[in-house]
Amino acid sequence: MILYVVRHGETIRNKLGLIQGQTEWDLTEKGIKDAEELRDTVDKLDIDVVISSPLKRAVDTASIITFDKYPINIDDRIVERNWGMCEGAHIEEVDTVKCWNFFINTDNNKIERVQDLLARVSEFLEDIKVRYKDKNVLVVTHSAVLRAIHYCLHPIPEDGDMSKLEIPNLRLIEYEI
């Protein structure tokens, strides 16, 4: 299976550096334009299946980058991480190392524990490996989920710090599973 993953287009909260978590936000004009620019690349991938987070910014991005040529399958397991009481906070107000360290992460401020995020993303990956084993799958989701996908497929750093992996909006990443 070839797995293509994409983070949704830019939203106002992305632009302002605010944590949006599971709160709904529309794409900005830039987010829409950048998604339209990714279309040609995605069109050349010979996609068989499109799966999206249920959040509107991901569904809209999936629709734009695929020209609406495919049904979009919604999967709740790839919804953005629940940032609890930190949703809406500026990213600099949150201790990202603590929030992303596999060994010391807790559910302080009602933030979804990184271990729980990894568990649900791992379940998602195991499911699609069976369902779509000989297919090309496009997944449109969020930065935390894409980070979790990466660390489900690659070892977690020895120090447990998963914060160093940056995933900008609309970066297309390919994994062969």
Secondary structure, DSSP 8 states (H G I E B T S, - for coil): -EEEEEE---BHHHHHTB--TTS---B-HHHHHHHHHHHHHHHTT---EEEE-SSHHHHHHHHHHTTT-S-EEE-GGGS----GGGTTSBGGGS-HHHHTBTTT---GGG---HHHHHHHHHHHHHHHHHHTTTSEEEEEE-HHHHHHHHHHHS---TT-B-TT----TT-EEEEE-
